[in-house]
Amino acid sequence: MTTIKTAISINEPLFLAVEKLAQELNISRSSLFVMAVERFLQQHQNQKLLAKLNEVYARPDKDEATRQVISQYHQKLVQGAWQDETR
């Protein structure tokens, strides 16, 4: 995968906290930022998915059998996402 170098501006207390955590974890600051952004993006995707699911569940035109299938599928998605985070 191609990496792109970028510069960001952050306040000093945040920079110092990042520096300290990177040292504790024995990783580079860049790696820590990448991990943080990846996690943020995943959480954002999860929030979008949840909003869509809530929209579907709120529709009155779905019968109980359809809701049950959607619910089971949703549980599998959530369990898979949770298992991925614990690996």
Secondary structure as the mmCIF struct_conf table of DSSP 4:
data_model
#
loop_
_struct_conf.conf_type_id
_struct_conf.id
_struct_conf.beg_label_comp_id
_struct_conf.beg_label_asym_id
_struct_conf.beg_label_seq_id
_struct_conf.end_label_comp_id
_struct_conf.end_label_asym_id
_struct_conf.end_label_seq_id
HELX_RH_AL_P HELX_RH_AL_P1 GLU A 12 LEU A 25
TURN_TY1_P TURN_TY1_P1 ASN A 26 ASN A 26
HELX_RH_AL_P HELX_RH_AL_P2 ARG A 29 ALA A 58
TURN_TY1_P TURN_TY1_P2 PRO A 60 ASP A 61
HELX_RH_AL_P HELX_RH_AL_P3 GLU A 64 THR A 86
#
